[in-house]
Amino acid sequence: MFSAEDALRTEREFLLDVVKVASECGADIINIPDTVGYAQPEEIKLVMQQVKASIGSHVKLSVHAHNDYGNASANTLAAIQAGADMAQGTFPPLF
């Protein structure tokens, strides 16, 4: 597994190059985390689509969403819509 720390704050072209190299070197899961929880669903969806297109079909795509600004659920669903195979997140208690 390769996880791109702060993936949503990384320059997009660099991120796509790095995940492609990781998949070519044997990573069978690519994780795209929003470790500061500030991304919006539209952004997560676009990034996940771009990453999915740059890695092989044999590689699973994962998302990890933090809920710092209340977007973790929406971002996780957007990532799944964009092709994420796995999802993890950090969510606050609901009570």
Buried (B, 14 or more C-beta within 10 A) or exposed (E): EBBBEEBBEBEEEEBBEBBBEBBEEEBEBBBBBBBEBBBBBEBBBBBBBBBBEBBEEEBBBBBBBBBBEEBBEBBBBBBBEBBBBBBEBBEEEEE
